[in-house]
Amino acid sequence: MFEKYAVLFLSVCCASAAEGRPSGYIYQLEGRHDPFQSFIASSGNMSPDLPVDAPQDRGGLSLEPGQLQLAAIISLPGVNGRKAMAEDVAGKGYFLDVGMPVGKYGTVRKIADGQVVIEESYRTASGRFVAKETVMRLKTEGEE
């Protein structure tokens, strides 16, 4: 039974090619992901929206922004700009300064009244560039 279908398929393909008309569907490779290449094996990630590049040791603070709570913002005369103080869940304190690396992909972009803006940017396995902002706010009295 398989032989009947194979002969029928070959006769239709050969007949259309002999007549000079296109045989049907033409696969366009430009702008498409190779369907036979595993994105898991090539990048080591389980999802194409996860960061691909392994971060180098950038110095700064190794904790992620979500692991910190803003404790204070300090503005001292004679010091360029402001400094921020944050603490982790254990109560250990850290100083934050503009331009300081935070976590794997974050950088402190702005220290303003009552908040610190941290920008995280990375490239995913699908080639998309992701940049997101995390705003750490200073809690007021009575707020938890």
Backbone as ProteinMPNN parsed JSONL, in Angstrom:
{"seq_chain_A": "MFEKYAVLFLSVCCASAAEGRPSGYIYQLEGRHDPFQSFIASSGNMSPDLPVDAPQDRGGLSLEPGQLQLAAIISLPGVNGRKAMAEDVAGKGYFLDVGMPVGKYGTVRKIADGQVVIEESYRTASGRFVAKETVMRLKTEGEE", "coords_chain_A": {"N_chain_A": [[0.816, -1.19, 0.0], [1.972, 1.225, 0.722], [3.677, 1.59, -1.419], [1.995, 2.344, -3.501], [1.189, 4.948, -2.803], [3.673, 6.233, -2.768], [4.46, 6.032, -5.465], [2.399, 7.498, -6.665], [2.851, 10.044, -5.505], [5.441, 10.647, -6.472], [4.927, 10.694, -9.238], [3.188, 12.905, -9.481], [4.818, 15.0, -8.568], [6.944, 14.889, -10.424], [5.566, 15.339, -12.799], [4.594, 17.99, -12.501], [7.022, 19.333, -12.319], [8.095, 18.803, -14.811], [6.379, 20.183, -16.462], [7.108, 22.754, -15.972], [5.996, 24.4, -14.056], [5.777, 25.69, -10.705], [6.309, 23.448, -7.942], [4.777, 23.762, -5.697], [4.783, 24.375, -2.309], [7.362, 26.461, -1.044], [9.998, 26.599, 1.106], [10.921, 29.256, 3.123], [13.873, 30.309, 4.461], [15.028, 32.603, 5.548], [14.965, 34.783, 8.309], [13.782, 32.97, 10.027], [13.725, 30.559, 12.685], [15.779, 27.686, 12.833], [14.072, 24.753, 12.502], [15.017, 22.252, 13.183], [17.05, 22.532, 14.933], [17.851, 22.435, 18.283], [16.918, 24.715, 20.722], [17.413, 24.389, 23.355], [19.636, 22.695, 23.585], [21.55, 24.238, 22.288], [21.842, 26.599, 23.758], [21.704, 25.919, 26.408], [19.607, 26.582, 28.028], [16.274, 26.316, 29.364], [14.173, 27.781, 28.45], [13.448, 30.12, 25.843], [13.313, 32.749, 26.676], [14.981, 33.232, 28.753], [18.054, 34.56, 30.114], [20.982, 34.331, 28.055], [23.785, 34.728, 27.957], [26.451, 34.052, 30.14], [26.924, 35.718, 33.104], [29.745, 37.765, 33.898], [32.06, 38.196, 36.611], [31.188, 41.084, 37.953], [31.816, 42.651, 40.014], [30.651, 44.796, 42.642], [27.383, 44.377, 44.058], [26.252, 41.169, 44.831], [23.719, 40.253, 45.321], [20.319, 39.904, 44.191], [17.965, 42.443, 43.047], [15.382, 41.939, 44.109], [15.907, 40.712, 46.498], [16.579, 42.612, 48.255], [15.839, 45.334, 50.503], [14.993, 48.687, 50.587], [16.512, 50.882, 52.828], [17.437, 53.454, 53.579], [18.081, 56.778, 52.29], [20.806, 58.756, 51.599], [22.095, 61.987, 51.632], [24.895, 63.686, 51.467], [26.877, 66.577, 52.157], [29.507, 67.544, 49.985], [29.815, 65.074, 48.849], [29.476, 63.44, 45.774], [26.362, 63.449, 44.43], [23.796, 61.219, 45.636], [23.609, 58.632, 48.107], [22.47, 55.321, 48.752], [21.034, 53.134, 51.16], [20.617, 49.72, 51.641], [19.093, 46.688, 52.815], [19.41, 43.166, 53.383], [17.42, 40.138, 53.867], [18.426, 39.104, 56.201], [19.182, 41.274, 57.589], [21.576, 42.492, 57.08], [23.461, 45.262, 56.021], [23.911, 47.289, 53.043], [25.635, 49.581, 50.915], [24.474, 51.552, 48.242], [25.265, 52.952, 45.098], [25.072, 55.211, 42.313], [25.441, 53.667, 39.177], [26.517, 51.362, 40.16], [26.965, 47.826, 40.014], [24.324, 45.481, 40.485], [23.245, 42.389, 41.443], [23.019, 39.811, 38.869], [22.515, 41.016, 36.352], [21.859, 43.664, 36.754], [22.015, 47.271, 37.214], [22.489, 50.159, 39.166], [20.636, 52.896, 38.344], [19.475, 55.331, 39.1], [19.162, 57.402, 41.931], [16.74, 58.7, 43.795], [14.429, 60.92, 45.547], [13.246, 58.999, 48.016], [13.34, 56.625, 46.512], [15.02, 54.045, 44.581], [16.231, 53.322, 41.408], [16.743, 50.49, 39.529], [18.184, 49.074, 36.722], [17.843, 46.246, 34.718], [19.369, 44.38, 32.228], [19.599, 42.131, 29.478], [20.349, 39.604, 26.979], [18.267, 37.282, 25.333], [17.876, 33.703, 24.609], [16.518, 33.548, 22.226], [17.431, 35.736, 20.948], [16.38, 38.161, 21.554], [16.504, 41.375, 23.058], [16.262, 42.246, 26.379], [15.176, 44.635, 28.638], [14.56, 45.75, 31.815], [13.069, 47.643, 34.425], [13.524, 47.979, 37.907], [12.039, 49.277, 40.686], [12.926, 50.315, 43.788], [11.342, 51.211, 46.662], [11.334, 53.501, 49.388], [10.101, 52.723, 52.501], [7.482, 54.204, 54.365], [6.665, 55.402, 57.711], [4.778, 53.082, 59.566], [4.109, 51.564, 57.416], [4.389, 48.336, 55.983]], "CA_chain_A": [[0.0, 0.0, 0.0], [2.883, 2.365, 0.747], [4.238, 1.76, -2.752], [1.012, 3.063, -4.328], [1.265, 6.374, -2.465], [4.978, 6.741, -3.181], [4.432, 6.17, -6.92], [1.489, 8.603, -6.955], [3.521, 11.275, -5.109], [6.525, 10.906, -7.41], [4.383, 11.036, -10.556], [2.652, 14.262, -9.405], [5.956, 15.918, -8.465], [7.687, 14.896, -11.683], [4.725, 15.935, -13.835], [4.562, 19.428, -12.321], [8.351, 19.857, -12.623], [8.289, 18.695, -16.256], [5.577, 21.204, -17.113], [7.726, 24.041, -15.717], [5.32, 25.179, -13.015], [6.314, 25.375, -9.375], [5.738, 22.238, -7.369], [3.964, 24.02, -4.516], [5.328, 25.142, -1.198], [8.802, 26.699, -0.987], [10.336, 26.99, 2.47], [11.763, 30.443, 3.229], [14.697, 30.164, 5.652], [15.398, 33.895, 6.106], [14.136, 35.289, 9.394], [13.156, 31.886, 10.787], [14.555, 29.674, 13.492], [15.935, 26.358, 12.264], [13.193, 23.873, 13.293], [15.707, 21.03, 13.565], [18.075, 22.864, 15.921], [17.264, 22.582, 19.604], [17.373, 25.899, 21.445], [17.85, 23.936, 24.674], [20.995, 22.177, 23.46], [22.489, 25.263, 21.82], [22.092, 27.65, 24.739], [21.732, 25.387, 27.76], [18.463, 27.1, 28.776], [15.021, 25.61, 29.159], [13.225, 28.696, 27.839], [14.151, 31.107, 25.041], [13.243, 34.071, 27.281], [15.953, 33.337, 29.831], [19.327, 35.105, 29.646], [21.875, 33.368, 27.436], [25.181, 34.945, 28.312], [26.787, 33.869, 31.552], [27.497, 36.974, 33.572], [31.074, 37.723, 34.469], [32.097, 38.83, 37.92], [31.189, 42.511, 37.685], [32.022, 43.364, 41.263], [29.381, 45.31, 43.149], [26.56, 43.59, 44.969], [25.856, 39.928, 44.173], [22.307, 39.975, 45.591], [19.356, 40.408, 43.214], [17.162, 43.537, 43.6], [14.251, 41.416, 44.869], [16.37, 40.236, 47.791], [16.956, 43.779, 49.053], [14.812, 46.292, 50.904], [15.603, 50.008, 50.747], [16.456, 51.301, 54.23], [17.65, 54.898, 53.731], [18.758, 57.521, 51.239], [21.668, 59.706, 52.268], [22.634, 63.062, 50.816], [25.913, 64.329, 52.288], [27.606, 67.633, 51.456], [30.849, 67.156, 49.58], [29.762, 63.789, 48.163], [28.776, 63.581, 44.495], [25.067, 62.784, 44.383], [23.233, 60.582, 46.821], [23.901, 57.227, 48.388], [21.32, 54.617, 49.316], [21.352, 51.989, 52.009], [19.646, 48.638, 51.516], [19.404, 45.545, 53.67], [18.851, 41.891, 52.954], [16.468, 39.572, 54.835], [19.135, 38.841, 57.453], [19.427, 42.547, 58.232], [22.894, 42.997, 56.727], [23.31, 46.477, 55.24], [24.751, 47.514, 51.879], [25.541, 50.896, 50.31], [24.233, 51.569, 46.801], [25.672, 54.181, 44.442], [24.696, 55.227, 40.897], [26.4, 52.957, 38.346], [26.981, 50.16, 40.854], [26.295, 46.594, 39.605], [23.494, 44.802, 41.483], [22.795, 41.11, 40.901], [23.699, 39.326, 37.676], [22.326, 41.847, 35.171], [21.345, 44.973, 37.13], [22.865, 48.422, 37.497], [21.747, 51.264, 39.774], [20.568, 53.983, 37.375], [19.052, 56.611, 39.661], [18.776, 57.454, 43.341], [15.897, 59.89, 43.911], [13.764, 61.033, 46.843], [12.409, 57.88, 48.42], [13.384, 55.444, 45.659], [16.215, 53.702, 43.819], [15.858, 52.658, 40.153], [17.743, 49.524, 39.073], [17.871, 48.588, 35.377], [18.412, 44.943, 34.392], [19.319, 44.158, 30.779], [20.273, 40.923, 29.011], [19.89, 39.069, 25.7], [17.694, 35.95, 25.514], [18.302, 32.681, 23.649], [15.885, 33.831, 20.943], [18.068, 36.91, 20.368], [15.668, 39.378, 21.957], [17.144, 42.145, 24.118], [15.289, 42.549, 27.419], [15.599, 45.624, 29.634], [13.449, 46.023, 32.723], [13.4, 48.5, 35.568], [13.015, 47.624, 39.223], [12.05, 50.453, 41.546], [12.889, 50.011, 45.218], [10.8, 52.382, 47.337], [11.569, 53.645, 50.818], [8.829, 52.585, 53.211], [7.211, 55.245, 55.362], [6.296, 54.864, 59.016], [3.492, 52.379, 59.616], [3.984, 50.716, 56.237], [5.186, 47.115, 56.108]], "C_chain_A": [[0.861, 1.255, 0.0], [3.435, 2.657, -0.65], [3.291, 2.542, -3.657], [1.109, 4.566, -4.073], [2.595, 6.987, -2.897], [5.018, 6.963, -4.684], [3.543, 7.346, -7.304], [2.158, 9.938, -6.634], [4.621, 11.637, -6.105], [5.999, 11.301, -8.788], [3.825, 12.456, -10.571], [3.791, 15.279, -9.358], [6.706, 16.016, -9.787], [6.886, 15.558, -12.788], [4.7, 17.45, -13.705], [5.922, 20.049, -12.626], [8.61, 19.825, -14.118], [7.509, 19.775, -16.994], [6.126, 22.61, -16.864], [7.005, 24.911, -14.701], [5.867, 24.797, -11.652], [5.571, 24.203, -8.741], [4.927, 22.498, -6.11], [4.694, 24.88, -3.508], [6.846, 25.259, -1.287], [9.109, 27.245, 0.402], [11.296, 28.17, 2.452], [12.542, 30.361, 4.541], [15.015, 31.501, 6.309], [14.411, 34.319, 7.192], [13.454, 34.231, 10.237], [14.193, 31.113, 11.581], [14.626, 28.323, 12.798], [15.105, 25.375, 13.087], [13.879, 22.6, 13.765], [16.812, 21.278, 14.582], [17.391, 23.122, 17.262], [17.803, 23.831, 20.274], [17.845, 25.524, 22.839], [19.301, 23.474, 24.598], [21.984, 23.276, 23.087], [22.794, 26.296, 22.884], [22.173, 27.132, 26.166], [20.562, 25.872, 28.598], [17.214, 26.292, 28.464], [13.986, 26.489, 28.47], [13.974, 29.731, 27.022], [14.098, 32.508, 25.638], [14.166, 34.23, 28.483], [17.256, 33.9, 29.284], [20.254, 34.018, 29.125], [23.288, 33.508, 27.964], [25.405, 34.782, 29.806], [27.447, 35.148, 32.045], [28.899, 36.772, 34.14], [30.997, 38.36, 35.844], [32.262, 40.326, 37.706], [31.519, 43.314, 38.935], [30.668, 43.819, 41.794], [28.697, 44.33, 44.07], [26.051, 42.348, 44.257], [24.388, 39.571, 44.408], [21.428, 40.581, 44.501], [18.519, 41.518, 43.852], [15.974, 43.07, 44.45], [14.626, 40.922, 46.256], [16.718, 41.379, 48.737], [15.739, 44.619, 49.391], [15.521, 47.612, 51.163], [15.409, 50.486, 52.175], [16.58, 52.811, 54.382], [18.276, 55.473, 52.473], [19.512, 58.654, 51.909], [22.169, 60.733, 51.252], [23.591, 63.856, 51.693], [26.575, 65.463, 51.511], [29.033, 67.171, 51.146], [30.908, 65.808, 48.878], [28.974, 63.986, 46.87], [27.482, 62.772, 44.514], [24.643, 62.204, 45.709], [23.72, 59.159, 46.931], [22.624, 56.62, 48.966], [21.833, 53.47, 50.175], [20.228, 50.969, 51.854], [20.059, 47.519, 52.45], [18.763, 44.293, 53.109], [17.94, 41.347, 54.054], [17.12, 39.281, 56.181], [19.451, 40.125, 58.205], [20.808, 43.13, 57.954], [22.738, 44.178, 55.772], [24.328, 46.611, 54.124], [24.56, 48.955, 51.406], [25.341, 50.741, 48.814], [24.624, 52.938, 46.263], [25.275, 54.097, 42.972], [25.82, 54.586, 40.078], [26.911, 51.665, 38.95], [26.24, 48.924, 40.337], [25.537, 45.958, 40.772], [22.97, 43.523, 40.849], [23.583, 40.724, 39.655], [23.653, 40.33, 36.529], [21.93, 43.283, 35.488], [22.422, 46.008, 37.362], [21.997, 49.505, 38.112], [21.799, 52.439, 38.812], [20.276, 55.337, 38.021], [18.722, 56.44, 41.136], [18.039, 58.775, 43.518], [15.301, 59.937, 45.314], [12.878, 59.818, 47.078], [12.46, 56.664, 47.528], [14.731, 55.277, 44.967], [15.746, 52.934, 42.59], [17.026, 51.786, 39.713], [17.296, 48.999, 37.715], [18.597, 47.27, 35.149], [18.275, 44.729, 32.893], [20.148, 42.933, 30.418], [19.684, 40.516, 27.67], [19.42, 37.629, 25.922], [18.218, 34.983, 24.463], [17.683, 32.918, 22.276], [16.458, 35.079, 20.294], [17.428, 38.227, 20.76], [16.407, 40.052, 23.104], [16.07, 42.566, 25.108], [15.9, 43.552, 28.395], [14.396, 45.907, 30.515], [13.958, 46.849, 33.89], [12.753, 47.954, 36.825], [13.138, 48.863, 40.093], [11.916, 49.985, 42.99], [12.438, 51.286, 45.92], [11.106, 52.328, 48.834], [10.23, 53.587, 51.523], [8.691, 53.677, 54.251], [6.812, 54.609, 56.68], [4.905, 54.219, 58.953], [3.289, 51.46, 58.432], [4.88, 49.5, 56.421], [5.534, 46.566, 54.774]], "O_chain_A": [[0.519, 2.243, -0.65], [3.637, 3.813, -1.021], [3.743, 3.322, -4.495], [1.11, 5.361, -5.012], [2.636, 8.134, -3.342], [5.551, 7.974, -5.142], [3.905, 8.119, -8.191], [2.044, 10.879, -7.419], [4.726, 12.787, -6.533], [6.582, 12.169, -9.438], [3.97, 13.154, -11.575], [3.735, 16.306, -10.034], [7.064, 17.112, -10.22], [7.45, 16.262, -13.626], [4.779, 18.142, -14.72], [5.986, 21.168, -13.134], [9.272, 20.717, -14.649], [7.943, 20.234, -18.051], [5.658, 23.566, -17.483], [7.385, 26.066, -14.511], [6.37, 23.687, -11.474], [4.38, 23.997, -8.97], [4.429, 21.55, -5.503], [5.162, 25.974, -3.821], [7.534, 24.279, -1.571], [8.533, 28.25, 0.817], [12.361, 28.098, 1.838], [11.943, 30.346, 5.616], [15.251, 31.541, 7.517], [13.195, 34.227, 7.022], [12.625, 34.562, 11.085], [15.362, 31.024, 11.207], [13.633, 27.864, 12.233], [15.4, 25.174, 14.265], [13.371, 21.929, 14.664], [17.446, 20.33, 15.047], [16.466, 23.93, 17.355], [19.017, 23.996, 20.386], [18.609, 26.273, 23.448], [20.108, 23.827, 25.458], [23.134, 23.247, 23.525], [23.904, 26.826, 22.917], [22.662, 27.837, 27.049], [20.528, 25.591, 29.796], [17.121, 25.659, 27.412], [13.0, 25.967, 27.949], [15.035, 30.19, 27.448], [14.79, 33.394, 25.138], [14.131, 35.259, 29.158], [17.541, 33.733, 28.098], [20.311, 32.92, 29.678], [23.912, 32.528, 28.369], [24.651, 35.305, 30.626], [28.426, 35.607, 31.458], [29.197, 35.757, 34.77], [29.998, 38.985, 36.199], [33.337, 40.791, 37.325], [31.499, 44.545, 38.9], [29.639, 43.26, 41.414], [29.345, 43.553, 44.772], [25.472, 42.459, 43.177], [23.867, 38.669, 43.753], [21.745, 41.637, 43.954], [18.371, 41.543, 45.074], [15.605, 43.743, 45.412], [13.752, 40.732, 47.102], [17.104, 41.148, 49.883], [14.742, 44.62, 48.669], [16.527, 47.656, 51.871], [14.288, 50.501, 52.685], [15.903, 53.399, 55.225], [18.913, 54.763, 51.695], [18.942, 59.419, 52.688], [22.609, 60.382, 50.157], [23.158, 64.613, 52.561], [26.813, 65.32, 50.311], [29.67, 66.493, 51.951], [31.961, 65.436, 48.36], [27.923, 64.627, 46.873], [27.515, 61.545, 44.605], [25.081, 62.647, 46.771], [24.184, 58.564, 45.958], [21.811, 57.309, 49.582], [22.91, 52.919, 49.945], [19.047, 51.309, 51.926], [21.225, 47.41, 52.832], [17.722, 44.342, 52.454], [17.713, 42.019, 55.06], [16.43, 39.219, 57.198], [19.936, 40.077, 59.336], [21.173, 44.155, 58.53], [21.965, 44.104, 54.817], [25.454, 46.123, 54.226], [23.456, 49.493, 51.484], [25.971, 49.89, 48.187], [24.35, 53.961, 46.89], [25.155, 52.995, 42.438], [26.993, 54.912, 40.253], [27.67, 50.943, 38.304], [25.014, 48.952, 40.227], [26.036, 45.903, 41.896], [22.311, 43.579, 39.811], [24.675, 41.24, 39.413], [24.638, 40.486, 35.807], [21.684, 44.058, 34.564], [23.572, 45.687, 37.663], [20.887, 49.751, 37.64], [22.881, 52.932, 38.492], [20.762, 56.368, 37.556], [18.088, 55.465, 41.538], [18.637, 59.845, 43.405], [15.621, 59.106, 46.164], [11.867, 59.642, 46.397], [11.691, 55.728, 47.75], [15.481, 56.238, 44.791], [14.952, 52.001, 42.707], [18.148, 52.264, 39.545], [16.167, 48.534, 37.565], [19.807, 47.174, 35.354], [17.184, 44.88, 32.344], [21.233, 42.712, 30.955], [18.638, 41.025, 27.267], [20.082, 36.851, 26.608], [18.919, 35.386, 23.535], [18.266, 32.528, 21.264], [16.027, 35.456, 19.204], [17.884, 39.292, 20.343], [16.884, 39.38, 24.018], [15.074, 43.176, 24.721], [16.999, 43.345, 28.909], [13.329, 46.265, 30.016], [15.121, 46.76, 34.283], [11.6, 47.525, 36.818], [14.222, 49.433, 40.221], [10.932, 49.348, 43.366], [13.08, 52.327, 45.787], [11.131, 51.262, 49.45], [9.314, 54.332, 51.174], [9.653, 54.033, 54.932], [6.64, 53.392, 56.751], [3.981, 54.767, 58.351], [2.368, 50.642, 58.448], [5.988, 49.608, 56.945], [6.204, 45.537, 54.686]]}, "name": "protein", "num_of_chains": 1, "seq": "MFEKYAVLFLSVCCASAAEGRPSGYIYQLEGRHDPFQSFIASSGNMSPDLPVDAPQDRGGLSLEPGQLQLAAIISLPGVNGRKAMAEDVAGKGYFLDVGMPVGKYGTVRKIADGQVVIEESYRTASGRFVAKETVMRLKTEGEE"}
